[in-house]
Amino acid sequence: MARRSGSGSSGRSTGRGATGRATPGALPPDFGGPAGVSSATAKKKRSGIPRWARYCTILGAILMVASGGLLVTSEALLARYEGAVTTEDLFGDGAKVEAKSDIKGPLNILLVGIDPRNTTTLPLADSVMIMHIPASLDRGYLFSLPRDTLVDIPAFPKSGYNGGREKLNAAMSHGARVQGGGTPDRAKGFELLSKTISNYTGIARFDAGAIINFSGFKKIVDAMGGVTMYVDEAEVLSEHLQPSGKARPMRDCGGCAHPYYGPQARYTKGTHKFQGWQALDYVRQRYTVEGGDYGRQRHQQQFVKAMAQQVLSKNVMTDLPKLDKVLRAAGEALVFNGRGHSVAEFGFALKGMRQDSITMIKLPGGGISENGKYLGEGLKPVATDFFASIKNETTDAFIASHPELINRDK
């Protein structure tokens, strides 16, 4: 049962593959040129920004994929934010689980992005990110798992699923199915997904988790007045939206790569200030970017960092009405579970972190086929070694010896 509280109790696959590229259509004029402003950067504490801001600086980037950030300038704003956050039993611990001790590292936090069409459609994990935070709680490693990763999904009696070998994003759908019909249970879907990821990575336990509704990102970005991002490819064409932000109609085109007509939104290399619909549309693309889903993961991680920097800028931090809108929009976009700890408690535990304390990790992989049929994605052996470093608490040394895994902004 979902509730709104400050305490933490408690793909749609086309067969083209993670690295597939669709043939672009006709090119319309570029709708978005350089914004003329530099990216917002993190600022040191100023006299007008009290401790609450410093204490809760980075939790937004960790728990909400930078969906506004848990940044507050007063207890009243914190209470308002926490009241907007929905908490659900995402790990199957029971609705009334109580925290047994203070938050201590190391921590592993699971972030799942969904793009629900309606309340009756089974949810799919469109984006899966994990934040690993070493015992010192002053830095973190953010990495993604391709949604098409071929995995063994365990049996899940709660939904009547017998288990099988499928793409990772299907785990949430199988877990959310309600026997006998009814509205899908997204919390149980998250529970099966977390179990599947634990089995695949060897990460035995997640200390917190969050479901992020992608459609909520639009409101967050718009509440901030836009987000400044660097587009790192020559051009990215949208499969989804027109330059107006409206969805392009579908048509029967006899199996063509783009079942749409009309102009496509077009994102060109360079720095842009995106409106909410543009930012969301850009980070959703995978068939018109280099590397397919791996490229999309890179763009989503860049979006995480850009959002964190934006919310830390004085343009947001010192504008209380704007900050209030951002926090409320973030709360509405998030479903959280901290295994008995509240969002605020995680913020205090991670008070030593800043957005530049997060290292973005890219895990290489490639398609898996059998008899010419694409089955999904498989990560390279170095990913297994990376997961082992998390388990053994040797991630710092491992990344120092594998700098090629660091995902750069540009």
N, C-alpha and C positions, 0 to 999 in steps of 0.2 A: 504494500500500500504506500503510495507516494505521499509525502508530506513536505511542507515548507517549514524549515526550522534552521536554527544556527548550529545544531549539534549533528554530528555525523553518525546517526544510528544506521543503526543499520550499519561480390557486387554484381550488383547487377552486371553480370558478365556478358560480353558480346562474343567471346571466343577469339578476339583479336590478340589477346595476350598483353602482358605488362609492357612490352616494348613495341607493340604495334603502332603504326602511324597511319592515320587516315589521309586520303588525298584532299588537300585544301581546295576550297571553291574559289570563286572570283574574289579579288581583293578590293574591299571598299576603302575609301580614304581613312587614314589613321584617326581615330576619334580622340586619342589621348596623347598629347605630346608631353615633353618634360614639364614637370610642375613648376620649375623655376625656384624651388626651395630645396634645401638639403634635407636629408633624412633626419628625423628627430633623434636626438641622442640622449642617453641617460645623464642626468645632472646630479651633482653632489647635493647633499642636504643644504637647503637655504634656510634663513631664519624664519621664513613664512611657512615652512613645511614641517609640521611636528613629527614626533617619533612614529606615530601610527603609519605614516607613509614608508619610513625606512623599514619598520618591522615587517610589513606585508608586501614589500616591493615586488618580489619575483613570483609569488604564488600564482598570479594570473597566467604567466607563461608556462607554469608547470601543470596546474590543474585545469586550466581552461584554454590551453593552446593560445594564450595571450588574448582571450576574449574579453578584454577590458581591464583585466588585472585587479587583484584584490588590493587596491591602493586606497587608503582612507585618510582623511585629515581630522576626523573626530569620531568618537564612539557612536554618535548618532548615525553617521554614514555607514559605519560597520554594521550596526544593527539593521539598518535599512537594507544593506546588501545581503546579509545573512538571511533576512526574512524572505528575500526573493529566491534564494537557492532551494531547489527541490532536493530532498534526500530520499534515497530508496535503498533497499537491501540488495546491493549489487553483487555481493559475494556469497549470499545464502547463509549469512551468519545468524540471522534472526533480527527481527525489527527492533529489539530492545537491547542490543549488545552495548555494553559499557566499556569505555576505555580503561585499561588496567594500569597503565603507567604513562609517564610523559613520552612524548615522541622522541625517539632516538634513532640515529642512523646505523647502518645504511638503510635507505628507503628505495622502494620501487613503486612508481605510480603509473597506472594504466589509464590512458586517455583514448577514448573511442569516439570518432566522429560519425554521425549518422545524417542522412539526408532524407527524412521521411516524406513520403508523398501524401500520406493521410494516416489516421489512427488505426485503420484496419489492415494496412499493409505490413507484412512481416519485415522487421528492420534488418538491414544489412550493415556490416561494419565497413563503411566506405573509407575510413582512415583509422589506422591503429598506430599509436605512438606510445612509447615507454620512456619515462624519465627515471634514470638511475642516479641516486644521490649518495655519494660516499659517506662514511661515518661522521666526517667533520661537518656535514650539512652546510658547506659553504660553496659548493659547486655541483654541477649536474651534467649528465650526458643524455641527450635527447636523440632517440633513434626511432625509425619507423619499420614496420613489417609490411611488405606488399600485401594488399588485400587478396591477391590471387595466389598467395603462397600455398602450395599443396601440403596439407597437414592431415594427421590422424585426429579426427574429432571424437572424443570419448562418448560412450553411451550416457544418456541423460534421462533417467526415468521420470523426472519431473515433467518433461514435455512429451514423453513417449518416444524419444529418439534412441535408436539402437546403436548409433555410432557408425563411422565410415571415414573414408579417405576422400576429402574434398578440399575446395579452396577455403582459405581462412575466413573470408567474409561470410560464408554460409553458416558458421558456428552460431552466430548471434541469432540468425533466422531460425535455426533448428531449436535453440533453447527457448525462444520467445513463443513458440507455438503452444497454444492452449488446447489441451485435449478436449474434444467435443465441440471445438469452435470457440469463438469469442474474440475479444480484443487482445492482440498479442501482448505478452508480458515482457517488456524490454529489459527489466531487471534480471529476469531469469535468462534472457538472451545474453546479457553481459556476463552472467555467472558462468555459462557454458563457454563463452569466448575466453574468459580469463583462465579457465581450466585447460582449454586447448592450448593457449599460449604458454602456460606454465609447463605443460608436457613438452612442447616444442622447444622452448628456450632453456629449460632447466631452472627458471626463476620460480622458486617454490611458492612464493607468497607475494602478493601485491598489498602494500600498506595503505593504499588509497586508490580510488578509481573515480572516473568521471565520464559521463556521456555528454558530448557536446552536439547540440543541434546546429547544423551548418546554417540553416536559414536564420538562426539567431545572430550570426556574425554580421549580417547586413545591418541590423539595427545598431550593433556595437560600433561598427566602423562609422556609420552615419552619425551616431551620437558624439563621436570624437571629431567630426568634421572631415573625415577621410583618413586614409593611411598612406604614407609615403613608402613605396617599394621600388626595388631595383629589379627590372626584368632582364634576365641573363641570357635570353635567346634572341636571335635576329627577329623572329616574329612567332607569335602563338595565336592560332585562330580558334575561336570558340565554337564548340559543337552545340552549345546550348542557347546562347542569347544573341540578340541583335544589339547594335550599339545603343539602342534606346533602353536596354536593360530588360526588354520583354522577351519571353521565350519565342523561338522561331517555330512556326507551325510545321507539323510533320506531313509528309506526302508519301505516296507509294512510288518509289523510284526504281523498282525492279532489282533490289539488292545492292543499290549504290552505297558507297561508304558513308555519305552524309544524307540521311533521310529528312532533309530540311530544304527550305528555299528562303530567299531573301538574304540580305547582307549579314556577314558574320562580324562579331566583335573581334577586333584585331589589336594585339598587344605587341608593341615593338621594343627593342632593346633600349635600355636606358632607365632613368629615374622618373617615376610617375607618381602622381598623387591620385589614388583610386577612390572612387565612391564605393559605398558598400557593395552594390551589385557587381561592380567591376572586380573588386578584390576577391569576392567569393567565386565569381566565374573563372577568374584566372587560375586560382589554386585548385580548381576542380578538373582542369584539363589534363588529359593524359595521352590522347591519341594524336595530338598535334604538337607534342613536345619531344625533344630528344630524350631517349631512354624510356619513353612511355610512363609507366607507373613509377619507375625509379625517379624520373624527372619530376613527376608530380609530387613525390615525397619531398624532394629538394625544395620545391617551391612552397610547399606547406610549412616546412621548417623555417624557410626565410620569412614567411608570413608571421610565424610565431615571434620571431625576433623583432620584426618591424612593428608588430602590435605592442610588444613590451616596451620598445623604445618610445613609441608614440604616447603611450599612456603615462610614461615617466617624464614626458616633456612638461615644461612649465605651462604650456598652452592648455594642458588638461589638469595638471596637478593644482594649479592656482586658480582655476576657474571652477568654483564649487558647483554651480548649477550644471555645468557640462560634466563634471566628475560624477555627480549624482546620477545623471542620465546614463553614463557609461556603466556604472556599477549596477544599476537596476537592469539594464539590458543584458549585462553579463550574467546576472543571477537567473534571468528568465531563459537563458540559453544553456544552462548547466544543470545536470543531475549529478549529485555528488554522494560519495560514501567514503568516510574516513575511518571505518572500523571503530567507531566510538569517539573519534576526535572530530571536532568541528573544523570548518574551513579556517576560522581565525586561529585556532591552535596550530594548524600547519603553518600559517603565516608567521606566527611568533617563532616556531621552531626553525624556520628557514630565514630568519631575519638577517643572517650573514650573507645571503645570496643577492646577486644583482643580475640583470639580464645578460651582462657580459661574462657571467660565471657559467653560462650554459654553453657546452660544446655540442654542436650538431654533428651526428654521426651518420654516414651513409654506408649501408651494407650491400655489397655487390651480389648480384644474382643473375639468373637467366631462365628462359623458358624450359619446361619439361614436356616432352612429347612422347607418345607411344603409338607406333604404327601410323605415324603421320598426323596424329590427333593431338592438339594442344591440351594439356591437362592442368597446367598452372605454372607457378614460379617456384624455383628452388634457390636458396641462398648458397653462396660459395662457402667452402670450409672455414674461411677466416671468420665468418659470422659465428660459427660454433665456438671458435676460440674466444671471440668477444663475449659471448654469453657465459662461457666458463670463467672469464675474468670478473664478471659481475658476481658470480657465485663465490669466487675465491677472494673477492675484494682486492683485486689487483688491476682494476680498470685503468688507473692513472698510468701505470707502467706499460700496460698493453697498448694504450693509445699513443704513448710516447714513442713506442717502437713501430707503430703503424700509422704514421701521420697521414697516409693516403686515405684513411677512413674519415678524416675530418671534412665536413661539408662546409665549404667556404661560401661567404655571401656573394662574391663576385668571381 
